[in-house]
Amino acid sequence: MEIGNFILLTLDELTVLVTVTDTTSLFWDDQESLERYSGVFERLLADAWRPAQTLTFLDGVARALEKE
C-alpha cells in the first residue's frame, strides 16, 4: 500500500482528510477513507521515535560530523 502526503483535520465532530500532491489537493470526508488514513497515522505514530530517542540520534550525528 502506497500512501503519499496527507493531513487529517479535526474540528469538533468533523474530520476531513486532505491528500496532497505536487499539483493537487483533494478533500475527503467519506468514512472509508477516514478510517484508512487514520489507521496509517496510528501506525506512523506507533513507529515514530520518542523525543528522547530523536535527541540521542541527533547528538550522535552531530558528534560524528564534528569529527570529520
Secondary structure, DSSP 8 states (H G I E B T S, - for coil): ----EEEEEEETTEEEEEEE-SS-EEEE--HHHHHHHHHHHHHHHHHS--HHHHHHHHHHHHHHHHH-
